[in-house]
Amino acid sequence: MLLSAALIARDEEKFLGPCLESLAGLVDEVVVVDTGSADRTPDIAASHGARVYRRAWTDDFAAARNQALDLARGEWILYIDADERVRAGTADGVRAQLGQQAYLGQRVLLYPRPGHSAYWELRLFRNEPDFRFRGVIHENIWPAIEARQAAVGGLIGQTGLILDHEGYEGDQQHKHLRNLPLLERAVADDPSRVFCWCHLATVREGLGDQAGAEQAWDQAVRLVTGKTVRLPEDAVPFLHLVKQGLTRDQDVSELVDQAVRLFPTNLQFTWLQAQALMAAGRDGEAIGLLERLVAAGRDGDYDRSWAYDLRLFGVLAYDLLAVCHFRRGEFDAAGRYYQLAAGCEPSNVEWRVKAAACARRGRA
């Protein structure tokens, strides 16, 4: 048996059926570990031929995922969630790639939400006893695979497989209450986990603990600035601080310049740097950055380690470009960008009105 899909699920009847249908022809078996569903999730899984196992929830995501790995019989594992789908037509050739002996794992492209770009995620890996998830929340398989690479080598490849995330966030209160103790435990067990500190900050904010949130954000920033090798996710605390500063009309120029130095390929900071320049009255410099974003979107020239809101390369950049040109008295250029913005979102009357106003100013 070549490939097993391994899932954990709880009350996923809305999403699970389409997920399992999307796996047909790609995987040889599906293992579903149910962690306490009160809905039809186990029945739906069984009706699609999955092997279903029940497990009491123990406040440990890694433990649940690792049980699914223990039960899988394939040479390879596809790790997928119930609210994700294999995009039709993207599985061709994947099984052949899994026959390459030099590889320990393969990345896939994950689209996290509509209107966003995809990023590379390690979701296929060999079914080895020492390849197990770590962490009670934001569980991670990478430490185990990196340990194997350090010991004996092995490659990580990329496939053409695409996963689409179909879930939605909805009311987060119940998740905040569930995740708070897990996140506090996670950072106590391993204080170096930057993303857990960021998530903890978000949860504390959501529950009204602003002081606790600020403490977590500060800790995340200290960890990131102290690193010599940074992960893409390490940009999160800087994104938060810059956006917060802009919202509060603070001077964030030094902070955003530091973030650009630390994360030179992350175009979110290009966007924020343009806003900081505009706030400082440096519209000409902001125009150059915003034009860079438009070009990146047109050419697809952005890294795949981060999921971007694609409006960043279109309507949002057009809007700010129009503002910059208008403030510089360049009304033809401003009108052109308002028209481009209106073309992206035809229902937004404001941009059409502003484009017409620019046309009148240009003729005056």
C-alpha positions, 0 to 999 in steps of 0.5 A: 500500500503506497499512500494513506490519508490521515485525519483527525476530526470532530463535528465536521459533518459539514465538510468531511464528505467533500474532503473524502470524495476529493481523495478518490484515486489518490490515496489507498486508504483513509484513517479518521480518528474522531475525537468526540463528535456529537454529529454524523462525522463518524458515519460519514467517514465510514460511508466513504470507506474510511477506517474510523477510530474513536479517541477521547480528547486529551487537549493534545492535537499531536497525540490525536494526529499521531494515533492516526499515523500509528494506524496508517498502513501506507508507505506514505502519509497525506496529512489533511484536515476535514475542511480541506480538499484536493483540487481536481486535476492536481493529483496526476503524477503524485503517486509516481513521485512518492516512488523516489527513494531519496525523498523523505517528504513532499510539499503541496500548495495550500490555498488557505482561503478564497482570494489569497495566494497559496503557500508551500506546506509539507503534507506528504511524508514517509510513514516512519515510526520516528516521524511523529507530530510534536506540540499540544497545539500547532503540532509540527512534523518538521522536527522529526524529519529534520532530525532524520535529515541531520542523521542520514540525509534525505530530500524534501520535494515539491508536488503539483498537488493543491489543497483548498481550505474550505472552512470559515472562522465564524465565532471564535469565542469557543475556540479561544476558550479551548485554545488558551490553556493549550497555548499557555502549556505550549509556550511553557513547554517550549518558550521558543515557539514564536507562532504560539506566542502570537496565537496566544496574544490573539486569543488573549486579545479576543478574551479581553486580556489586553495586558496579557496580549501585549506581553505575548506580542513583546515576547514574540518580537524578542524571540524573532530579533534574537534569531539568526535563522528566521522562519516565514511565520516569524514575520507575524509579530512585526506585522501586528505591531506595524498595523497597530501603530498605523491604526493609532497614527504612530510613527512606525517608520523605524519598525517597518524598516527593521521588518523589511530588513528581517523579512526582505521577501515578504511583500506585506511589509512593502505594503505597510512601508508604503503606508508609512511613507504616505503618512510621512508625506513621502508620496513619491517614494510610496508610489515606487513601492506600490508599483512594485506590488502591482508588478509582482501581482501581474507577474506572479513574482512573490514567494510561496512561503506566505499566503497573500491577500491578492487584493494587495497586488490589485485593488488595494495598491490601485487605491493608494496609488490614486491617493498618492498621485492625487495629492501630487496634483497628477490627476490623470494618473490618479483617475487611471488608478481609480478606474483600475480599482473600480474595475476590480470591484465594480460594485464600489461606486466611490472609485468611479465617482473619484475617477470622474472627479479626477477627470474633471480636475485634469481638464480644469 
